[in-house]
Amino acid sequence: MDLRNTLVQLVVDLENGAVLCRPQSTSTARGVIKGIQNTSVCTLASSLTWKAREYKEFDFNKDDLVWSVGGNIKPMPDHLKTDDFYAKKQLAQERAKYIYALEVYFQMYLTRVVDFYDQATETYIISELDQCNPLANYYTYGIQEYARVLDIHPETAYKEFKLRYDTQMLARMRNLAMFQKHLDLMNQCTTKEQLQDALKNANNEIWGKATS
């Protein structure tokens, strides 16, 4: 059971439990903590009805809040409302916004180059390819059925799928490397203007080098 899309992810200051931001995805949250020391991703059990009612009272980006073990959220005491806290909170929220945009752009690129349909079909095709042995002229029933319907030789079907798979995996690895590169650059930015420029540069590279 995958609950990642139903749970609230927060970036929290480990020194005092201060809630810095609520990113729009788990991967964005993990990206933010890579660039701010002494922070962590904390998960709230928002899929539980009674917890959801409790958390609904809070705006995790606007309110000044403190997280504690067990997913307890309380208003921040006044002595923690320092200039350093607000500066860190603003930085975390700005980075979260642009890191999420970066994530969306790279996902958009992947949907353009990856065409193995749904995850189950892709997993099945990879398993079929792994079981084939071209040197022994052995091809699985799945590959043979694909070849039969298209009226081609199983060897041709195998080579077609293998080429598509290898090409798409190369595109995914390139995509992952570029995402990591631009994530690291964003985590060096300290102003909104710098983040805007970083996102623009990333977008140019995605639709420039990424398409070559």
C-alpha positions in Angstrom: 0.0 0.0 0.0 1.5 3.3 -1.1 0.6 6.2 1.1 3.1 8.7 -0.2 0.4 10.8 -1.9 -1.9 10.9 1.2 0.7 11.8 3.8 1.8 15.4 4.6 5.6 15.9 4.3 7.2 18.8 6.2 10.7 20.2 6.2 11.6 20.7 9.9 14.5 22.3 11.7 16.2 19.6 13.8 17.5 22.1 16.3 14.1 23.1 17.6 11.4 21.3 15.6 10.4 24.5 13.7 8.3 23.8 10.6 10.0 25.5 7.7 7.7 24.5 4.8 5.3 21.9 3.4 6.7 20.9 -0.1 4.4 19.7 -2.8 6.1 16.3 -3.1 8.4 14.0 -1.1 11.2 14.3 -3.6 11.0 18.1 -3.4 11.2 17.9 0.4 14.3 15.7 0.2 15.8 18.2 -2.3 15.2 21.1 0.1 16.9 19.4 3.1 20.0 18.7 1.0 20.7 22.4 0.9 19.9 23.4 4.4 21.8 22.0 7.3 20.2 20.4 10.3 16.9 19.8 8.6 14.9 16.7 8.0 11.7 15.5 6.3 9.0 14.6 8.8 5.8 12.8 7.9 2.4 13.5 9.3 -0.2 10.7 9.4 -2.7 12.8 7.6 -4.4 9.7 6.1 -5.9 9.0 9.5 -9.3 10.7 9.9 -8.7 12.1 13.4 -5.3 13.4 12.5 -6.5 14.9 9.3 -9.1 17.0 11.2 -6.3 18.2 13.5 -3.9 19.1 10.8 -6.7 20.9 8.8 -6.5 23.7 11.3 -2.9 24.6 10.3 -1.4 26.3 7.2 2.1 24.7 7.3 3.6 27.4 5.1 2.1 30.5 6.7 1.7 29.6 10.4 4.6 29.5 12.8 4.6 25.9 14.0 6.6 23.4 15.9 6.7 19.6 15.1 7.5 17.0 17.7 7.9 13.2 17.7 4.6 11.4 17.0 3.5 14.0 14.5 2.3 16.5 17.1 2.0 20.1 15.8 1.7 23.1 18.1 2.0 26.9 17.7 5.6 28.1 17.9 6.5 29.7 21.3 7.6 33.3 21.0 11.2 32.7 22.0 11.7 30.7 18.8 10.4 33.4 16.5 13.8 34.9 15.7 15.2 36.6 12.6 17.2 33.5 11.9 14.1 31.4 11.9 12.2 33.6 9.5 15.2 33.8 7.2 15.6 30.0 7.1 11.8 29.6 6.7 11.7 32.0 3.7 14.7 30.3 2.1 13.2 26.8 2.5 9.9 27.9 1.0 11.4 29.7 -1.9 13.6 26.7 -2.7 10.7 24.3 -2.3 8.7 26.2 -4.9 11.4 26.2 -7.5 12.7 22.7 -6.8 9.1 21.5 -7.4 9.0 23.4 -10.7 12.3 21.7 -11.6 10.8 18.3 -10.8 7.8 19.0 -12.9 9.9 20.1 -15.9 12.0 17.0 -15.8 8.9 14.8 -15.5 7.4 16.5 -18.5 10.6 15.6 -20.5 10.4 12.0 -19.4 6.8 11.6 -20.6 7.9 12.7 -24.0 10.7 10.1 -24.3 9.4 7.1 -22.3 6.6 5.1 -24.0 6.5 1.7 -22.2 2.9 2.4 -21.2 2.1 1.7 -17.5 4.5 0.5 -14.9 3.1 -3.1 -14.9 3.6 -3.4 -18.6 7.1 -2.0 -18.4 8.1 -4.3 -15.6 6.7 -7.3 -17.6 8.7 -6.3 -20.8 11.9 -6.0 -18.8 11.4 -9.4 -17.3 10.7 -10.9 -20.7 13.9 -9.4 -22.1 16.0 -10.7 -19.2 14.7 -14.2 -19.8 15.5 -14.3 -23.5 18.7 -15.8 -24.8 19.4 -14.7 -28.4 22.6 -16.8 -28.6 20.5 -20.0 -27.9 17.7 -18.7 -30.1 15.4 -18.7 -27.0 12.6 -16.1 -26.7 9.8 -16.0 -24.2 6.2 -16.7 -25.0 5.5 -13.0 -24.5 8.1 -12.0 -27.1 6.9 -14.7 -29.5 3.3 -13.6 -29.2 4.3 -10.0 -29.9 6.2 -11.2 -33.0 3.3 -13.5 -34.1 0.8 -10.6 -34.1 3.1 -8.3 -36.0 4.2 -11.1 -38.3 7.9 -10.7 -37.6 10.6 -13.0 -36.3 11.0 -13.3 -32.5 14.6 -12.2 -32.9 13.4 -9.0 -34.6 10.8 -8.4 -31.8 13.5 -8.9 -29.2 15.9 -6.5 -30.8 13.1 -3.9 -31.2 12.2 -4.1 -27.5 15.9 -4.2 -26.4 16.7 -1.1 -28.5 13.7 0.8 -27.1 14.5 -0.2 -23.5 18.2 0.7 -23.8 17.4 4.1 -25.4 14.9 5.0 -22.8 17.1 4.0 -19.9 19.8 6.1 -21.3 17.4 9.0 -21.5 16.3 8.4 -17.9 19.9 8.3 -16.6 20.6 11.6 -18.5 17.5 13.1 -17.1 18.4 12.0 -13.5 21.9 13.4 -13.8 20.7 16.8 -15.1 18.0 17.0 -12.4 20.7 16.3 -9.7 23.0 18.9 -11.3 20.3 21.7 -11.3 19.0 20.7 -7.9 22.5 21.2 -6.5 22.7 24.6 -8.3 19.3 25.6 -6.8 20.5 24.7 -3.4 23.3 27.3 -3.8 20.8 30.1 -4.5 19.8 32.5 -1.7 17.4 34.8 -3.5 14.2 34.5 -5.5 16.0 36.1 -8.5 18.8 33.5 -8.4 16.3 30.7 -8.2 14.4 32.1 -11.2 17.6 32.2 -13.2 18.5 28.7 -12.1 15.1 27.4 -13.2 15.4 29.1 -16.5 18.8 27.6 -17.1 17.6 24.2 -16.3 14.6 24.5 -18.6 16.9 25.6 -21.4 19.1 22.6 -20.9 16.2 20.2 -20.7 14.8 21.2 -24.0 18.2 21.8 -25.6 20.8 19.1 -24.7 18.1 16.7 -23.4 16.5 16.4 -26.8 19.7 15.8 -28.7 
